Amino acid sequence: MRRVVWRAALLGAVLGAGACASGPVTPAAGEPRYPSYPFPSVPDSLGAPQGVLEWHQAGWQRLQTGDLRGAASAFALILEQTPGFYPAQAGYGFVELARRQFDAAVRRFEHVVSVDADYLPAWQGLADAQMEQGDEVSAIRSLERVVALDPAQEAGLRGRIELLRFRQVRALMAAGQEARRAGRLDEAVRALQRALDLSPTSVVILRDLAIVERERGDLDGALAHARRAAELEPGDAESLAAVGAVLEARGEWAAASDAFGRAAAIESRADWQARSLELADRGRLAALPPEFAAVPAATTVTRAQVAAAIGVRLEPLVAAAPRRVTAVATDVRGHWAAAWILPVTQAGIMEIFPNHTFQPGGLVSRSDLARIVHALLGLATVDRPADLARWNAADTAFRDLPPSHLVYRAASAAVAARALEARDGRFEPTRPVTGPELLAAIARIDELANR
């Protein structure tokens, strides 16, 4: 009795749609209108009345003859009477696909795969509908699922998948680069992340994404992507440089120096080598005590700070200097600058006082610095004595420092060597030295030593 009811109900629906005139009659044979559409087969595990199976077949045949209205009516009534019969939902999805109602088709196919994730016809229809929508990213995922469910289709689909993937990745990368140039960094990250989802082992995408994330301030994400690029291709200098740039932004100077150094070792570039050296120097300075870090902005400097600045920034010069003094100061044990005070005093650059003290907290005047710079000039020009002789012979005129003054010769030589300045003809011998003055003098000594 139930089978008779089904036949009558479905027949009425199809007749009302203007289809055939009686019963579930198979449409006239001929070439199928949509040969690429797979028949939404009925799994053995899905029970349904016999009439449903017959009319499901009849609805599909009407679709293939081009009777979309009749096919839609058949599938719709099946779903009304048996909502869980998802092959009819897939069949209706193909009707919507034939009608070019792609959004509706996608919704029907997505409903089917949410019910049965292994239902192959719905995945095939979903891929086609997504392609027609222009959603190539989703289409690629659906085609990958088709291949996973039916490996026999891989040979026919792999080329299509890779072409779609290449085309989409290229478009997303271009969109990301354009967004970055326009300053839309969030948009750039989204585009590049979508490209990475499609091509997760692309070193170029990983590197570009790291650059944009660094500019955006997401340093953790940038470092993860840059390091992944370097892991995938250890010989890629650009990836190592990207790692270095992120580490530099994080203030990890030593690690950043190492990354730039490794990049420069692979691809000789002066800018990478220079950054490696600069960052290594920053790393060393960052590890120094806060008293040393205060020197660049200091309005006055102590003897300890001067010794440390010389010991750090002129280390090769100090290390090569002969030991002129063997006495050891009694007041620097445990002092933060003790490691630099000892070699600087042994080289005769700074003195230990007659009472065997160094007086690390004492302020340094311009007269004091003139004597220190004069000693350093001798060490910097040990292989060029003519230079030192010329500076020593200079008779610099100072309004506040006569030639008879004990510090005149050192001050005159320091000014002649352009290690110290005299403003308006005044040397200002008693004025305390500032941090910038000290560092400028040391930089000039370093320049002279490396000629």
C-alpha angles and dihedrals in degrees: 000000000000091000090054091051091051093050092049095047095048093043090054092051094050093044089050089054091056095253125128125341101235143020129331091313116175110242118247114287119253144120110320114249094217107032094163092061111097116226110254095238122203115244115231090237093059110087120205138157115272092247091059092054092049094049092043087058091045092050090053092049090052089053090053092051090053096254094134094162093053092045091050091050092051094049092043094054092046089054092046092054097035110023093177094059094103097177086072089051088054090046089053088049089059090049089055089047090053089048088052091240091139099169091053091047092052091051092052095047092046089052090053096050090046087060097039113017091189098054101123101193092057092051090051092050092044091054091052093047093048090050090052089049090054091243096134094163092060091041090057091053091049092049090049088054090050090054091047091053095041112025089181087075094056095091091054097041105035095080091048092049093050093047091051091046093050093047094047095044091051092050093047093049091050090049091049093050092048091049090049092051089051091050094248094133098164090054091047092053092050092051094047092045090054089050089051091051087059095043107024095172097051108126091195093055093045091051094047091047091051091052093051093044090051091052089047092052098249094128096164092055092043092052093048092052095043091050091048090054091050091049093051092050111019092180094057107110094191091059092051090049089051089053089050093051092053093046089050090053088051091053093245093139101171094048091045091051090052093051093050090045091054090048091051090049090058097040115020106231123158094212093056092047091049092049091049091054094043093049092047088055091048090050092053092047093047090056092055124099118278090248088066093045089056094061100088092060099032120126089200131020132209128225089252091055092049092050091049093048091051093044093051103038098035098035097136091049093049093044091053094048118106117248106256100166127046099179118108124216114242097210104058103068108126092007116140091239097044093109090062100034093063099056093038092054094042089055089053093241092122125020135238110222122243091257088061095251130124096198094215094188095055117116118245119232128202089258090054092049092048090059091046093049091048090056090048092050088059091053094044093053101037089127093041105051091161090068093054091045091054093051092046090052093053114113100208114188114227123182092210102033119059121204089250092064115109093235097042097097093049092045093048093050092046091052092045090053089049092238092119132026134225112209118210089347092302124119095189095212096186098045114110114251117246126222094249091051091052094049092046091054092048091048090054092049089050090051092051093046092054098050 
